[in-house]
Amino acid sequence: MKASVTQQHLAHGLSIVSHAVSPRSTLPVLANVLVATDEGRLRLSATNLELGITCWIPAQIQEEGSITVPARTFVDLVGTFPTDMVQLSLDQRTQTLNVVCNSSAHEIKGIDAQDFPPVPVPDLSEGIDLDLTSFKEMIQQVAFSASMDEARPVLQGVKMEASENEITLAATDGFRISVRKELLSNPLHQGFSIIIPARALNELARIANDTDKQVTMVVPSGRGQVIFHLKDAELVSQLIDGNFPDYRAIIPKSYKTRTVMATPAFLKACKQAEIIAREGNNVIRLNILPNEEGAGEVEINSQTEETGKSDIQVEANIEGNGILIAFNVKFLREVLDVIKAPNVALETNTNNAPGVLRPVGDDNFVHVIMPMHLG
């Protein structure tokens, strides 16, 4: 292999794929990144066997070839180079990659590319084309609700359901549920239901370029994988096998009180209350006070023995009875952060029943949050 590539392109490509490198693997090749020539471009790939990321970068190819080199060494080295051309050449006999930039020359000992796990090639004709802007927003509004608990792998995933003309993403950690749906521009011949690791979807949102307008999703039958194909990158992830909770049964069908607040005002109040509440157990109380003669208000209160207390009033339009209810303020802040609508509705029944948050004027997103004990 002999190739010339700009430092910017090489550094950018490595930043895309390096998140898939396995830091603690018994297989040394999984700590490496694959560098290969591919139809006039340079292909970089990394995998931890559950998640794999590939990207293609522009390069001048003089000789074909491939090698895997330790990811950390290569990334750190390229990061120190000036914005200049980088010359890459492979010594096939010693499996050493020679890296030259400006006046510095380096040799990196590698592992034969044959030892690198094969990267699946998707059949794009079987894929679903998704609008990237709206799909990234769907991921942003749902993936944060997935569990971090490795003991419950199903809850670490996002349930994706596709019918003829609609796609739905849902995630829950047992304390909250996020559900977002979107219409498909091209109807599907056959629906499906899969569980994708939330981490894989977050990585997809991270690597998607501003120049990418759409992403093609392929679910090869019987392989237990999903592949997302972008213009210059590809992400492959293992699917999670298991039974996802029936989240639709948990979403309350009605409410006794509906409280509408300006999203920025509610978010700001939660951020302020969280500064006090985080020293305790993140609990804040919402005292929802209707007013028959006009706008009501929500008193947001947090108090801890160590830090002190916060009392914040937010103006609200309230329909129904007053209620005092407690929530985890971190959970409230995280969902308000991803609601784009100017106003948000909080629907409640009793202080020990789940609350529901909905952007006003947008039926595509719903978030359920479990209350905390008032104490």
Secondary structure, DSSP 8 states (H G I E B T S, - for coil): -EEEEEHHHHHHHHHHHGGG--SS-SSGGGGEEEEEEETTEEEEEEE-SSEEEEEEEE-EEEE--EEEEEHHHHHHHHHHS-SSEEEEEEETTTTEEEEEETTEEEEEE-B-GGGS-------GGG-EEEEHHHHHHHHHHHGGGS---TT-GGGGEEEEEE-SSEEEEEEE-SSEEEEEEEE-SS--SS-EEEEEEHHHHHHHHHH--TT--EEEEE--TTTTEEEEE-SSEEEEEE---S----GGGTS-S--SEEEEEEHHHHHHHHHHHHHHHTTTTSEEEEEEE--TTS-EEEEEEEEETTTEEEEEEEEEEEEE--EEEEEEHHHHHHHHHT--SSEEEEEESSTTS-EEEEETT-TTEEEEE--B---
